[in-house]
Amino acid sequence: MAVTQINSIETTLKIALDYICNRDKTDEQLLIYGHNCTPEMAAQEFEFTKKNANSTGGRLAYHMIQSFAPGEVDYDTAHELGKRWADEHLKGKYEYVLATHVDLPKTTFIKNKINSTFPCNDVVIFAPCIVRGAIFLPQSKILFKKICQLSYNSVFLFGATAAEA
């Protein structure tokens, strides 16, 4: 069963990016992808985009997470589905870093599941404007459900907790 969650990063973007890009969690960084940014420099690049849009307060980024049950998909498939979800939803307009973890700690969003996570900037890179959460979240839910159903006929829960999954 595929599960998604979207959070807001308010204060620790660099720490979040460093954590998700950890070599030990991402098959020596083979399962990391940066869109419109370099994963190693993403925090600075997000900040630069925000400054150009005069948007330097409040939320630093959205943190989108997708999780799959063990055996439901392999790591490469989870990574491709995460990339597809991000690319189709964000339409190439936002910076994001996608990382798929191969070694999940016990404190993850959904325990013992394959987990892809991607912080994305909330400011459009080419024509700066801010994404509004009320619009962003429902679109993401619909798109991820469609991708899961078309890709491998998965059951989908949006924003479920581990107990609900």
Contacts in CASP RR format, 6 or more apart in sequence:
PFRMAT RR
TARGET T0000
AUTHOR 0000-0000-0000
METHOD contacts of the structure
MODEL  1
MAVTQINSIETTLKIALDYICNRDKTDEQLLIYGHNCTPEMAAQEFEFTK
KNANSTGGRLAYHMIQSFAPGEVDYDTAHELGKRWADEHLKGKYEYVLAT
HVDLPKTTFIKNKINSTFPCNDVVIFAPCIVRGAIFLPQSKILFKKICQL
SYNSVFLFGATAAEA
1 68 0 8 1.000
1 69 0 8 1.000
1 72 0 8 1.000
1 154 0 8 1.000
1 155 0 8 1.000
1 156 0 8 1.000
1 157 0 8 1.000
1 165 0 8 1.000
2 66 0 8 1.000
2 67 0 8 1.000
2 68 0 8 1.000
2 72 0 8 1.000
2 144 0 8 1.000
2 148 0 8 1.000
2 154 0 8 1.000
2 155 0 8 1.000
2 156 0 8 1.000
2 157 0 8 1.000
3 66 0 8 1.000
3 67 0 8 1.000
3 68 0 8 1.000
3 109 0 8 1.000
3 110 0 8 1.000
3 113 0 8 1.000
3 156 0 8 1.000
3 157 0 8 1.000
3 158 0 8 1.000
3 159 0 8 1.000
3 160 0 8 1.000
3 165 0 8 1.000
4 64 0 8 1.000
4 65 0 8 1.000
4 66 0 8 1.000
4 67 0 8 1.000
4 140 0 8 1.000
4 141 0 8 1.000
4 144 0 8 1.000
4 156 0 8 1.000
4 157 0 8 1.000
4 158 0 8 1.000
4 159 0 8 1.000
5 64 0 8 1.000
5 65 0 8 1.000
5 67 0 8 1.000
5 109 0 8 1.000
5 159 0 8 1.000
6 62 0 8 1.000
6 63 0 8 1.000
6 64 0 8 1.000
6 65 0 8 1.000
6 136 0 8 1.000
6 137 0 8 1.000
6 140 0 8 1.000
6 159 0 8 1.000
7 62 0 8 1.000
7 63 0 8 1.000
7 65 0 8 1.000
8 59 0 8 1.000
8 61 0 8 1.000
8 62 0 8 1.000
8 63 0 8 1.000
9 16 0 8 1.000
9 59 0 8 1.000
9 60 0 8 1.000
9 61 0 8 1.000
9 62 0 8 1.000
9 63 0 8 1.000
9 119 0 8 1.000
10 58 0 8 1.000
10 59 0 8 1.000
10 60 0 8 1.000
11 60 0 8 1.000
12 60 0 8 1.000
13 43 0 8 1.000
13 46 0 8 1.000
13 47 0 8 1.000
13 60 0 8 1.000
13 61 0 8 1.000
13 119 0 8 1.000
14 43 0 8 1.000
16 61 0 8 1.000
16 63 0 8 1.000
16 119 0 8 1.000
17 39 0 8 1.000
17 42 0 8 1.000
17 43 0 8 1.000
17 97 0 8 1.000
17 119 0 8 1.000
20 26 0 8 1.000
20 97 0 8 1.000
20 99 0 8 1.000
20 101 0 8 1.000
20 117 0 8 1.000
20 118 0 8 1.000
20 119 0 8 1.000
21 29 0 8 1.000
21 32 0 8 1.000
21 39 0 8 1.000
21 40 0 8 1.000
21 97 0 8 1.000
21 99 0 8 1.000
23 29 0 8 1.000
24 103 0 8 1.000
25 99 0 8 1.000
25 101 0 8 1.000
25 102 0 8 1.000
25 103 0 8 1.000
25 104 0 8 1.000
26 32 0 8 1.000
26 99 0 8 1.000
26 100 0 8 1.000
26 101 0 8 1.000
26 102 0 8 1.000
27 75 0 8 1.000
27 102 0 8 1.000
29 39 0 8 1.000
31 75 0 8 1.000
31 76 0 8 1.000
31 79 0 8 1.000
31 99 0 8 1.000
31 100 0 8 1.000
31 101 0 8 1.000
31 102 0 8 1.000
32 39 0 8 1.000
32 97 0 8 1.000
32 98 0 8 1.000
32 99 0 8 1.000
33 39 0 8 1.000
33 79 0 8 1.000
33 83 0 8 1.000
33 97 0 8 1.000
33 98 0 8 1.000
33 99 0 8 1.000
34 42 0 8 1.000
34 95 0 8 1.000
34 96 0 8 1.000
34 97 0 8 1.000
34 98 0 8 1.000
35 86 0 8 1.000
35 87 0 8 1.000
35 90 0 8 1.000
35 92 0 8 1.000
35 94 0 8 1.000
35 95 0 8 1.000
35 96 0 8 1.000
35 97 0 8 1.000
35 98 0 8 1.000
36 45 0 8 1.000
36 92 0 8 1.000
36 94 0 8 1.000
36 95 0 8 1.000
36 96 0 8 1.000
36 125 0 8 1.000
37 45 0 8 1.000
37 46 0 8 1.000
37 95 0 8 1.000
37 96 0 8 1.000
37 97 0 8 1.000
37 121 0 8 1.000
38 45 0 8 1.000
39 97 0 8 1.000
39 99 0 8 1.000
42 95 0 8 1.000
42 97 0 8 1.000
42 119 0 8 1.000
45 95 0 8 1.000
46 60 0 8 1.000
46 61 0 8 1.000
46 95 0 8 1.000
46 119 0 8 1.000
46 121 0 8 1.000
46 123 0 8 1.000
47 56 0 8 1.000
49 95 0 8 1.000
49 121 0 8 1.000
49 123 0 8 1.000
49 125 0 8 1.000
49 128 0 8 1.000
50 56 0 8 1.000
50 57 0 8 1.000
50 60 0 8 1.000
50 121 0 8 1.000
50 123 0 8 1.000
52 128 0 8 1.000
53 123 0 8 1.000
53 124 0 8 1.000
53 128 0 8 1.000
53 129 0 8 1.000
53 130 0 8 1.000
54 128 0 8 1.000
55 122 0 8 1.000
55 123 0 8 1.000
55 128 0 8 1.000
55 130 0 8 1.000
59 122 0 8 1.000
61 119 0 8 1.000
61 120 0 8 1.000
61 121 0 8 1.000
61 122 0 8 1.000
62 119 0 8 1.000
62 120 0 8 1.000
62 122 0 8 1.000
62 131 0 8 1.000
62 136 0 8 1.000
63 117 0 8 1.000
63 118 0 8 1.000
63 119 0 8 1.000
64 85 0 8 1.000
64 86 0 8 1.000
64 117 0 8 1.000
64 118 0 8 1.000
64 119 0 8 1.000
64 120 0 8 1.000
64 140 0 8 1.000
65 109 0 8 1.000
65 115 0 8 1.000
65 116 0 8 1.000
65 117 0 8 1.000
66 78 0 8 1.000
66 81 0 8 1.000
66 82 0 8 1.000
66 85 0 8 1.000
66 115 0 8 1.000
66 116 0 8 1.000
66 117 0 8 1.000
66 144 0 8 1.000
67 108 0 8 1.000
67 109 0 8 1.000
67 110 0 8 1.000
67 113 0 8 1.000
67 114 0 8 1.000
67 115 0 8 1.000
67 116 0 8 1.000
67 165 0 8 1.000
68 78 0 8 1.000
68 113 0 8 1.000
68 114 0 8 1.000
68 115 0 8 1.000
68 154 0 8 1.000
69 113 0 8 1.000
69 165 0 8 1.000
70 112 0 8 1.000
70 113 0 8 1.000
70 114 0 8 1.000
71 114 0 8 1.000
72 114 0 8 1.000
72 152 0 8 1.000
72 154 0 8 1.000
73 81 0 8 1.000
73 114 0 8 1.000
73 152 0 8 1.000
74 114 0 8 1.000
75 100 0 8 1.000
75 102 0 8 1.000
75 114 0 8 1.000
77 151 0 8 1.000
77 152 0 8 1.000
78 100 0 8 1.000
78 114 0 8 1.000
78 115 0 8 1.000
78 116 0 8 1.000
79 98 0 8 1.000
79 100 0 8 1.000
79 116 0 8 1.000
81 116 0 8 1.000
81 147 0 8 1.000
81 148 0 8 1.000
81 151 0 8 1.000
82 98 0 8 1.000
82 100 0 8 1.000
82 116 0 8 1.000
82 118 0 8 1.000
83 98 0 8 1.000
84 147 0 8 1.000
84 151 0 8 1.000
85 140 0 8 1.000
85 143 0 8 1.000
85 144 0 8 1.000
85 147 0 8 1.000
86 96 0 8 1.000
86 98 0 8 1.000
86 118 0 8 1.000
86 120 0 8 1.000
88 143 0 8 1.000
88 147 0 8 1.000
89 139 0 8 1.000
89 140 0 8 1.000
89 143 0 8 1.000
89 144 0 8 1.000
90 96 0 8 1.000
90 120 0 8 1.000
93 124 0 8 1.000
93 125 0 8 1.000
93 126 0 8 1.000
93 127 0 8 1.000
94 120 0 8 1.000
94 121 0 8 1.000
94 122 0 8 1.000
94 123 0 8 1.000
94 124 0 8 1.000
94 125 0 8 1.000
94 131 0 8 1.000
95 120 0 8 1.000
95 121 0 8 1.000
95 125 0 8 1.000
96 118 0 8 1.000
96 119 0 8 1.000
96 120 0 8 1.000
96 121 0 8 1.000
97 118 0 8 1.000
97 119 0 8 1.000
98 116 0 8 1.000
98 117 0 8 1.000
98 118 0 8 1.000
99 116 0 8 1.000
99 117 0 8 1.000
99 118 0 8 1.000
100 114 0 8 1.000
100 115 0 8 1.000
100 116 0 8 1.000
100 117 0 8 1.000
101 108 0 8 1.000
101 114 0 8 1.000
101 115 0 8 1.000
101 116 0 8 1.000
101 117 0 8 1.000
104 111 0 8 1.000
104 112 0 8 1.000
104 113 0 8 1.000
104 114 0 8 1.000
104 115 0 8 1.000
108 115 0 8 1.000
109 115 0 8 1.000
109 162 0 8 1.000
110 162 0 8 1.000
110 165 0 8 1.000
111 162 0 8 1.000
113 165 0 8 1.000
122 130 0 8 1.000
122 131 0 8 1.000
122 136 0 8 1.000
123 129 0 8 1.000
123 130 0 8 1.000
123 131 0 8 1.000
124 131 0 8 1.000
141 158 0 8 1.000
144 156 0 8 1.000
144 158 0 8 1.000
145 156 0 8 1.000
145 158 0 8 1.000
148 154 0 8 1.000
148 156 0 8 1.000
149 156 0 8 1.000
157 164 0 8 1.000
157 165 0 8 1.000
END
